[in-house]
């Protein structure tokens, strides 16, 4: 069974030399988008009047996704944009899960860093993401399309974050996602990252 989009994205964002996470503030927005997009692709959430609306109330068995589903259910009619606030909690939960499962090992030091138990797997993920982002091949499915667009937007591939790419360079990849709600999530997250970077003097 494949990992969550958010887990793949987080593993890709780890610098293989330093072990630290690249562009954390942009990454955290992208991780929230990845969780929401996966829910949308799985038919668990839809766009309703520019807000997420849950479909069904059955738990998925995924602890992180189910916790987030409960949060969405408790806050109806909150617009998509506001779901990209207070996103650090997702990154912390996903990192803790990887450490607890033995897939990551936390490195001692003044800045949090990690060692991945299967670095070759992550290198392969990054290589394939770059192939899709440069149109060397088409995304295998909507899940990979989401992963690639968010990875480019937040800089998980090792380059600088390029959030505007979702509306420009990677628009055909976004358009290939056969779910309007998922498209809205990815584009909204990219816009949030872009505005935040503009506010701090960065553009992309």
Order of alpha helices (4+ residues) and beta strands (2+ residues): alpha-alpha-beta-beta-alpha-alpha-beta-beta-alpha-alpha-alpha-alpha
